[in-house]
Amino acid sequence: MPTILYHFSDGHNEEIEVTEEFAESYAEMKHREYLVNRKETRRHQSLDKSMKHGFDVADPRADICGCIFKKRQSDITTVLR
């Protein structure tokens, strides 16, 4: 009978004897879980790493619409002069 290494939620690991069919399905499940975790971690990047490569984070306190409005007003005033 095949055995699998099972990780319990309390942190300990134990080898358990299982049927051949269960061992195959458990191996497939663990492989799919590995692929999903790998895909998810590849998509994420730390904020520090992004800022190091030139990504600028907007200040949540800044009034972006107000800044655009002021810029357009100054551009209109410059054109009218």
PDB file as gemmi writes it, atoms N, CA and C in Angstrom:
CRYST1    1.000    1.000    1.000  90.00  90.00  90.00 P 1                      
ATOM      1  N   MET A   1       0.838  -1.185   0.000  1.00  0.00           N  
ATOM      2  CA  MET A   1       0.000   0.000   0.000  1.00  0.00           C  
ATOM      3  C   MET A   1       0.882   1.247   0.000  1.00  0.00           C  
ATOM      4  N   PRO A   2       0.521   2.208  -0.821  1.00  0.00           N  
ATOM      5  CA  PRO A   2       1.319   3.445  -0.844  1.00  0.00           C  
ATOM      6  C   PRO A   2       1.058   4.307   0.389  1.00  0.00           C  
ATOM      7  N   THR A   3       2.032   5.136   0.691  1.00  0.00           N  
ATOM      8  CA  THR A   3       1.871   6.071   1.807  1.00  0.00           C  
ATOM      9  C   THR A   3       1.994   7.489   1.270  1.00  0.00           C  
ATOM     10  N   ILE A   4       1.318   8.406   1.947  1.00  0.00           N  
ATOM     11  CA  ILE A   4       1.431   9.828   1.619  1.00  0.00           C  
ATOM     12  C   ILE A   4       1.874  10.569   2.862  1.00  0.00           C  
ATOM     13  N   LEU A   5       2.544  11.677   2.660  1.00  0.00           N  
ATOM     14  CA  LEU A   5       2.944  12.533   3.767  1.00  0.00           C  
ATOM     15  C   LEU A   5       1.862  13.591   3.908  1.00  0.00           C  
ATOM     16  N   TYR A   6       1.103  13.527   4.980  1.00  0.00           N  
ATOM     17  CA  TYR A   6      -0.025  14.434   5.192  1.00  0.00           C  
ATOM     18  C   TYR A   6       0.362  15.504   6.204  1.00  0.00           C  
ATOM     19  N   HIS A   7       0.078  16.770   5.864  1.00  0.00           N  
ATOM     20  CA  HIS A   7       0.366  17.897   6.751  1.00  0.00           C  
ATOM     21  C   HIS A   7      -0.919  18.280   7.477  1.00  0.00           C  
ATOM     22  N   PHE A   8      -0.948  18.087   8.776  1.00  0.00           N  
ATOM     23  CA  PHE A   8      -2.121  18.425   9.569  1.00  0.00           C  
ATOM     24  C   PHE A   8      -2.159  19.927   9.850  1.00  0.00           C  
ATOM     25  N   SER A   9      -3.348  20.430  10.155  1.00  0.00           N  
ATOM     26  CA  SER A   9      -3.507  21.871  10.386  1.00  0.00           C  
ATOM     27  C   SER A   9      -2.794  22.339  11.655  1.00  0.00           C  
ATOM     28  N   ASP A  10      -2.539  21.453  12.594  1.00  0.00           N  
ATOM     29  CA  ASP A  10      -1.827  21.865  13.803  1.00  0.00           C  
ATOM     30  C   ASP A  10      -0.314  21.902  13.605  1.00  0.00           C  
ATOM     31  N   GLY A  11       0.157  21.534  12.385  1.00  0.00           N  
ATOM     32  CA  GLY A  11       1.567  21.697  12.070  1.00  0.00           C  
ATOM     33  C   GLY A  11       2.379  20.423  11.988  1.00  0.00           C  
ATOM     34  N   HIS A  12       1.865  19.323  12.484  1.00  0.00           N  
ATOM     35  CA  HIS A  12       2.683  18.107  12.425  1.00  0.00           C  
ATOM     36  C   HIS A  12       2.392  17.329  11.140  1.00  0.00           C  
ATOM     37  N   ASN A  13       3.368  16.557  10.712  1.00  0.00           N  
ATOM     38  CA  ASN A  13       3.281  15.742   9.495  1.00  0.00           C  
ATOM     39  C   ASN A  13       3.238  14.276   9.895  1.00  0.00           C  
ATOM     40  N   GLU A  14       2.545  13.497   9.079  1.00  0.00           N  
ATOM     41  CA  GLU A  14       2.458  12.078   9.374  1.00  0.00           C  
ATOM     42  C   GLU A  14       2.323  11.295   8.076  1.00  0.00           C  
ATOM     43  N   GLU A  15       2.985  10.161   8.006  1.00  0.00           N  
ATOM     44  CA  GLU A  15       2.836   9.278   6.853  1.00  0.00           C  
ATOM     45  C   GLU A  15       1.626   8.392   7.087  1.00  0.00           C  
ATOM     46  N   ILE A  16       0.742   8.362   6.079  1.00  0.00           N  
ATOM     47  CA  ILE A  16      -0.495   7.606   6.200  1.00  0.00           C  
ATOM     48  C   ILE A  16      -0.578   6.614   5.043  1.00  0.00           C  
ATOM     49  N   GLU A  17      -0.957   5.374   5.346  1.00  0.00           N  
ATOM     50  CA  GLU A  17      -1.173   4.382   4.301  1.00  0.00           C  
ATOM     51  C   GLU A  17      -2.545   4.604   3.691  1.00  0.00           C  
ATOM     52  N   VAL A  18      -2.567   4.664   2.352  1.00  0.00           N  
ATOM     53  CA  VAL A  18      -3.825   4.902   1.635  1.00  0.00           C  
ATOM     54  C   VAL A  18      -3.919   3.946   0.462  1.00  0.00           C  
ATOM     55  N   THR A  19      -5.081   3.946  -0.182  1.00  0.00           N  
ATOM     56  CA  THR A  19      -5.243   3.113  -1.372  1.00  0.00           C  
ATOM     57  C   THR A  19      -4.504   3.748  -2.543  1.00  0.00           C  
ATOM     58  N   GLU A  20      -4.283   2.942  -3.571  1.00  0.00           N  
ATOM     59  CA  GLU A  20      -3.575   3.411  -4.769  1.00  0.00           C  
ATOM     60  C   GLU A  20      -4.349   4.553  -5.442  1.00  0.00           C  
ATOM     61  N   GLU A  21      -5.656   4.393  -5.531  1.00  0.00           N  
ATOM     62  CA  GLU A  21      -6.505   5.401  -6.169  1.00  0.00           C  
ATOM     63  C   GLU A  21      -6.444   6.733  -5.408  1.00  0.00           C  
ATOM     64  N   PHE A  22      -6.518   6.642  -4.082  1.00  0.00           N  
ATOM     65  CA  PHE A  22      -6.460   7.862  -3.275  1.00  0.00           C  
ATOM     66  C   PHE A  22      -5.094   8.529  -3.401  1.00  0.00           C  
ATOM     67  N   ALA A  23      -4.027   7.742  -3.431  1.00  0.00           N  
ATOM     68  CA  ALA A  23      -2.681   8.301  -3.556  1.00  0.00           C  
ATOM     69  C   ALA A  23      -2.524   9.055  -4.869  1.00  0.00           C  
ATOM     70  N   GLU A  24      -3.091   8.531  -5.960  1.00  0.00           N  
ATOM     71  CA  GLU A  24      -3.023   9.208  -7.253  1.00  0.00           C  
ATOM     72  C   GLU A  24      -3.802  10.514  -7.240  1.00  0.00           C  
ATOM     73  N   SER A  25      -5.020  10.482  -6.690  1.00  0.00           N  
ATOM     74  CA  SER A  25      -5.825  11.709  -6.653  1.00  0.00           C  
ATOM     75  C   SER A  25      -5.201  12.754  -5.724  1.00  0.00           C  
ATOM     76  N   TYR A  26      -4.594  12.297  -4.629  1.00  0.00           N  
ATOM     77  CA  TYR A  26      -3.929  13.229  -3.706  1.00  0.00           C  
ATOM     78  C   TYR A  26      -2.720  13.880  -4.386  1.00  0.00           C  
ATOM     79  N   ALA A  27      -1.970  13.105  -5.165  1.00  0.00           N  
ATOM     80  CA  ALA A  27      -0.818  13.655  -5.884  1.00  0.00           C  
ATOM     81  C   ALA A  27      -1.263  14.687  -6.917  1.00  0.00           C  
ATOM     82  N   GLU A  28      -2.363  14.410  -7.618  1.00  0.00           N  
ATOM     83  CA  GLU A  28      -2.902  15.383  -8.583  1.00  0.00           C  
ATOM     84  C   GLU A  28      -3.345  16.654  -7.879  1.00  0.00           C  
ATOM     85  N   MET A  29      -4.018  16.508  -6.750  1.00  0.00           N  
ATOM     86  CA  MET A  29      -4.490  17.664  -5.990  1.00  0.00           C  
ATOM     87  C   MET A  29      -3.310  18.529  -5.523  1.00  0.00           C  
ATOM     88  N   LYS A  30      -2.275  17.891  -5.008  1.00  0.00           N  
ATOM     89  CA  LYS A  30      -1.097  18.631  -4.536  1.00  0.00           C  
ATOM     90  C   LYS A  30      -0.397  19.338  -5.701  1.00  0.00           C  
ATOM     91  N   HIS A  31      -0.354  18.689  -6.866  1.00  0.00           N  
ATOM     92  CA  HIS A  31       0.271  19.299  -8.038  1.00  0.00           C  
ATOM     93  C   HIS A  31      -0.518  20.527  -8.499  1.00  0.00           C  
ATOM     94  N   ARG A  32      -1.852  20.413  -8.548  1.00  0.00           N  
ATOM     95  CA  ARG A  32      -2.687  21.573  -8.929  1.00  0.00           C  
ATOM     96  C   ARG A  32      -2.517  22.712  -7.934  1.00  0.00           C  
ATOM     97  N   GLU A  33      -2.459  22.389  -6.649  1.00  0.00           N  
ATOM     98  CA  GLU A  33      -2.264  23.400  -5.616  1.00  0.00           C  
ATOM     99  C   GLU A  33      -0.917  24.103  -5.809  1.00  0.00           C  
ATOM    100  N   TYR A  34       0.111  23.340  -6.125  1.00  0.00           N  
ATOM    101  CA  TYR A  34       1.435  23.906  -6.383  1.00  0.00           C  
ATOM    102  C   TYR A  34       1.393  24.872  -7.569  1.00  0.00           C  
ATOM    103  N   LEU A  35       0.730  24.458  -8.662  1.00  0.00           N  
ATOM    104  CA  LEU A  35       0.656  25.304  -9.855  1.00  0.00           C  
ATOM    105  C   LEU A  35      -0.111  26.599  -9.587  1.00  0.00           C  
ATOM    106  N   VAL A  36      -1.194  26.521  -8.840  1.00  0.00           N  
ATOM    107  CA  VAL A  36      -1.967  27.721  -8.515  1.00  0.00           C  
ATOM    108  C   VAL A  36      -1.148  28.664  -7.653  1.00  0.00           C  
ATOM    109  N   ASN A  37      -0.474  28.135  -6.645  1.00  0.00           N  
ATOM    110  CA  ASN A  37       0.352  28.982  -5.780  1.00  0.00           C  
ATOM    111  C   ASN A  37       1.478  29.632  -6.570  1.00  0.00           C  
ATOM    112  N   ARG A  38       2.064  28.896  -7.481  1.00  0.00           N  
ATOM    113  CA  ARG A  38       3.155  29.436  -8.300  1.00  0.00           C  
ATOM    114  C   ARG A  38       2.646  30.552  -9.194  1.00  0.00           C  
ATOM    115  N   LYS A  39       1.476  30.343  -9.793  1.00  0.00           N  
ATOM    116  CA  LYS A  39       0.896  31.342 -10.684  1.00  0.00           C  
ATOM    117  C   LYS A  39       0.573  32.617  -9.901  1.00  0.00           C  
ATOM    118  N   GLU A  40       0.006  32.467  -8.718  1.00  0.00           N  
ATOM    119  CA  GLU A  40      -0.374  33.630  -7.923  1.00  0.00           C  
ATOM    120  C   GLU A  40       0.846  34.416  -7.440  1.00  0.00           C  
ATOM    121  N   THR A  41       1.903  33.728  -7.040  1.00  0.00           N  
ATOM    122  CA  THR A  41       3.074  34.455  -6.540  1.00  0.00           C  
ATOM    123  C   THR A  41       3.842  35.126  -7.666  1.00  0.00           C  
ATOM    124  N   ARG A  42       3.744  34.591  -8.892  1.00  0.00           N  
ATOM    125  CA  ARG A  42       4.413  35.232 -10.025  1.00  0.00           C  
ATOM    126  C   ARG A  42       3.745  36.554 -10.375  1.00  0.00           C  
ATOM    127  N   ARG A  43       2.461  36.679 -10.118  1.00  0.00           N  
ATOM    128  CA  ARG A  43       1.718  37.883 -10.497  1.00  0.00           C  
ATOM    129  C   ARG A  43       1.930  39.041  -9.536  1.00  0.00           C  
ATOM    130  N   HIS A  44       2.380  38.750  -8.352  1.00  0.00           N  
ATOM    131  CA  HIS A  44       2.492  39.797  -7.341  1.00  0.00           C  
ATOM    132  C   HIS A  44       3.922  40.304  -7.225  1.00  0.00           C  
ATOM    133  N   GLN A  45       4.014  41.586  -6.971  1.00  0.00           N  
ATOM    134  CA  GLN A  45       5.313  42.209  -6.800  1.00  0.00           C  
ATOM    135  C   GLN A  45       5.224  43.110  -5.582  1.00  0.00           C  
ATOM    136  N   SER A  46       6.284  43.233  -4.853  1.00  0.00           N  
ATOM    137  CA  SER A  46       6.241  44.077  -3.674  1.00  0.00           C  
ATOM    138  C   SER A  46       6.241  45.543  -4.078  1.00  0.00           C  
ATOM    139  N   LEU A  47       5.673  46.374  -3.242  1.00  0.00           N  
ATOM    140  CA  LEU A  47       5.627  47.809  -3.493  1.00  0.00           C  
ATOM    141  C   LEU A  47       7.043  48.381  -3.520  1.00  0.00           C  
ATOM    142  N   ASP A  48       7.899  47.911  -2.634  1.00  0.00           N  
ATOM    143  CA  ASP A  48       9.281  48.394  -2.613  1.00  0.00           C  
ATOM    144  C   ASP A  48       9.995  48.089  -3.929  1.00  0.00           C  
ATOM    145  N   LYS A  49       9.794  46.885  -4.442  1.00  0.00           N  
ATOM    146  CA  LYS A  49      10.425  46.505  -5.704  1.00  0.00           C  
ATOM    147  C   LYS A  49       9.897  47.365  -6.846  1.00  0.00           C  
ATOM    148  N   SER A  50       8.588  47.625  -6.850  1.00  0.00           N  
ATOM    149  CA  SER A  50       7.995  48.464  -7.894  1.00  0.00           C  
ATOM    150  C   SER A  50       8.544  49.883  -7.831  1.00  0.00           C  
ATOM    151  N   MET A  51       8.642  50.440  -6.639  1.00  0.00           N  
ATOM    152  CA  MET A  51       9.146  51.804  -6.493  1.00  0.00           C  
ATOM    153  C   MET A  51      10.625  51.877  -6.879  1.00  0.00           C  
ATOM    154  N   LYS A  52      11.358  50.810  -6.622  1.00  0.00           N  
ATOM    155  CA  LYS A  52      12.772  50.756  -6.981  1.00  0.00           C  
ATOM    156  C   LYS A  52      12.945  50.818  -8.502  1.00  0.00           C  
ATOM    157  N   HIS A  53      11.972  50.271  -9.238  1.00  0.00           N  
ATOM    158  CA  HIS A  53      12.021  50.260 -10.695  1.00  0.00           C  
ATOM    159  C   HIS A  53      11.295  51.451 -11.326  1.00  0.00           C  
ATOM    160  N   GLY A  54      10.973  52.472 -10.529  1.00  0.00           N  
ATOM    161  CA  GLY A  54      10.424  53.702 -11.085  1.00  0.00           C  
ATOM    162  C   GLY A  54       8.920  53.856 -11.009  1.00  0.00           C  
ATOM    163  N   PHE A  55       8.214  52.926 -10.401  1.00  0.00           N  
ATOM    164  CA  PHE A  55       6.771  53.047 -10.263  1.00  0.00           C  
ATOM    165  C   PHE A  55       6.474  54.073  -9.182  1.00  0.00           C  
ATOM    166  N   ASP A  56       5.662  55.059  -9.507  1.00  0.00           N  
ATOM    167  CA  ASP A  56       5.346  56.113  -8.556  1.00  0.00           C  
ATOM    168  C   ASP A  56       3.935  55.898  -8.024  1.00  0.00           C  
ATOM    169  N   VAL A  57       3.791  55.919  -6.725  1.00  0.00           N  
ATOM    170  CA  VAL A  57       2.500  55.700  -6.087  1.00  0.00           C  
ATOM    171  C   VAL A  57       1.847  57.053  -5.835  1.00  0.00           C  
ATOM    172  N   ALA A  58       0.573  57.146  -6.197  1.00  0.00           N  
ATOM    173  CA  ALA A  58      -0.161  58.395  -5.997  1.00  0.00           C  
ATOM    174  C   ALA A  58      -0.423  58.620  -4.514  1.00  0.00           C  
ATOM    175  N   ASP A  59      -0.325  59.860  -4.097  1.00  0.00           N  
ATOM    176  CA  ASP A  59      -0.614  60.228  -2.719  1.00  0.00           C  
ATOM    177  C   ASP A  59      -2.127  60.259  -2.544  1.00  0.00           C  
ATOM    178  N   PRO A  60      -2.678  59.461  -1.621  1.00  0.00           N  
ATOM    179  CA  PRO A  60      -4.139  59.421  -1.472  1.00  0.00           C  
ATOM    180  C   PRO A  60      -4.713  60.755  -0.989  1.00  0.00           C  
ATOM    181  N   ARG A  61      -3.879  61.599  -0.430  1.00  0.00           N  
ATOM    182  CA  ARG A  61      -4.370  62.903   0.037  1.00  0.00           C  
ATOM    183  C   ARG A  61      -4.411  63.926  -1.085  1.00  0.00           C  
ATOM    184  N   ALA A  62      -3.799  63.642  -2.216  1.00  0.00           N  
ATOM    185  CA  ALA A  62      -3.740  64.600  -3.314  1.00  0.00           C  
ATOM    186  C   ALA A  62      -5.093  64.677  -4.028  1.00  0.00           C  
ATOM    187  N   ASP A  63      -5.459  65.883  -4.430  1.00  0.00           N  
ATOM    188  CA  ASP A  63      -6.697  66.104  -5.172  1.00  0.00           C  
ATOM    189  C   ASP A  63      -6.341  66.136  -6.657  1.00  0.00           C  
ATOM    190  N   ILE A  64      -6.421  64.980  -7.301  1.00  0.00           N  
ATOM    191  CA  ILE A  64      -5.990  64.863  -8.693  1.00  0.00           C  
ATOM    192  C   ILE A  64      -6.872  65.704  -9.607  1.00  0.00           C  
ATOM    193  N   CYS A  65      -8.178  65.651  -9.397  1.00  0.00           N  
ATOM    194  CA  CYS A  65      -9.098  66.428 -10.243  1.00  0.00           C  
ATOM    195  C   CYS A  65      -8.823  67.917 -10.082  1.00  0.00           C  
ATOM    196  N   GLY A  66      -8.560  68.357  -8.863  1.00  0.00           N  
ATOM    197  CA  GLY A  66      -8.251  69.774  -8.627  1.00  0.00           C  
ATOM    198  C   GLY A  66      -6.964  70.182  -9.330  1.00  0.00           C  
ATOM    199  N   CYS A  67      -5.964  69.319  -9.309  1.00  0.00           N  
ATOM    200  CA  CYS A  67      -4.692  69.611  -9.988  1.00  0.00           C  
ATOM    201  C   CYS A  67      -4.891  69.723 -11.494  1.00  0.00           C  
ATOM    202  N   ILE A  68      -5.683  68.835 -12.067  1.00  0.00           N  
ATOM    203  CA  ILE A  68      -5.951  68.887 -13.507  1.00  0.00           C  
ATOM    204  C   ILE A  68      -6.711  70.155 -13.851  1.00  0.00           C  
ATOM    205  N   PHE A  69      -7.696  70.510 -13.025  1.00  0.00           N  
ATOM    206  CA  PHE A  69      -8.482  71.717 -13.266  1.00  0.00           C  
ATOM    207  C   PHE A  69      -7.585  72.958 -13.238  1.00  0.00           C  
ATOM    208  N   LYS A  70      -6.701  73.044 -12.241  1.00  0.00           N  
ATOM    209  CA  LYS A  70      -5.787  74.193 -12.150  1.00  0.00           C  
ATOM    210  C   LYS A  70      -4.854  74.248 -13.358  1.00  0.00           C  
ATOM    211  N   LYS A  71      -4.363  73.089 -13.792  1.00  0.00           N  
ATOM    212  CA  LYS A  71      -3.465  73.038 -14.948  1.00  0.00           C  
ATOM    213  C   LYS A  71      -4.178  73.519 -16.199  1.00  0.00           C  
ATOM    214  N   ARG A  72      -5.409  73.077 -16.411  1.00  0.00           N  
ATOM    215  CA  ARG A  72      -6.165  73.516 -17.583  1.00  0.00           C  
ATOM    216  C   ARG A  72      -6.474  75.009 -17.516  1.00  0.00           C  
ATOM    217  N   GLN A  73      -6.780  75.492 -16.340  1.00  0.00           N  
ATOM    218  CA  GLN A  73      -7.059  76.925 -16.185  1.00  0.00           C  
ATOM    219  C   GLN A  73      -5.819  77.749 -16.507  1.00  0.00           C  
ATOM    220  N   SER A  74      -4.652  77.293 -16.050  1.00  0.00           N  
ATOM    221  CA  SER A  74      -3.423  78.036 -16.328  1.00  0.00           C  
ATOM    222  C   SER A  74      -3.080  77.946 -17.820  1.00  0.00           C  
ATOM    223  N   ASP A  75      -3.357  76.791 -18.463  1.00  0.00           N  
ATOM    224  CA  ASP A  75      -3.119  76.666 -19.907  1.00  0.00           C  
ATOM    225  C   ASP A  75      -4.042  77.587 -20.694  1.00  0.00           C  
ATOM    226  N   ILE A  76      -5.302  77.685 -20.290  1.00  0.00           N  
ATOM    227  CA  ILE A  76      -6.254  78.574 -20.963  1.00  0.00           C  
ATOM    228  C   ILE A  76      -5.823  80.035 -20.784  1.00  0.00           C  
ATOM    229  N   THR A  77      -5.405  80.374 -19.581  1.00  0.00           N  
ATOM    230  CA  THR A  77      -4.966  81.745 -19.311  1.00  0.00           C  
ATOM    231  C   THR A  77      -3.741  82.087 -20.142  1.00  0.00           C  
ATOM    232  N   THR A  78      -2.822  81.146 -20.310  1.00  0.00           N  
ATOM    233  CA  THR A  78      -1.612  81.360 -21.099  1.00  0.00           C  
ATOM    234  C   THR A  78      -1.975  81.566 -22.573  1.00  0.00           C  
ATOM    235  N   VAL A  79      -2.924  80.798 -23.083  1.00  0.00           N  
ATOM    236  CA  VAL A  79      -3.323  80.910 -24.492  1.00  0.00           C  
ATOM    237  C   VAL A  79      -4.024  82.250 -24.731  1.00  0.00           C  
ATOM    238  N   LEU A  80      -4.815  82.720 -23.776  1.00  0.00           N  
ATOM    239  CA  LEU A  80      -5.568  83.963 -23.944  1.00  0.00           C  
ATOM    240  C   LEU A  80      -4.676  85.190 -23.861  1.00  0.00           C  
ATOM    241  N   ARG A  81      -3.514  85.099 -23.327  1.00  0.00           N  
ATOM    242  CA  ARG A  81      -2.631  86.262 -23.176  1.00  0.00           C  
ATOM    243  C   ARG A  81      -2.010  86.628 -24.431  1.00  0.00           C  
TER     244      ARG A  81                                                      
END                                                                             
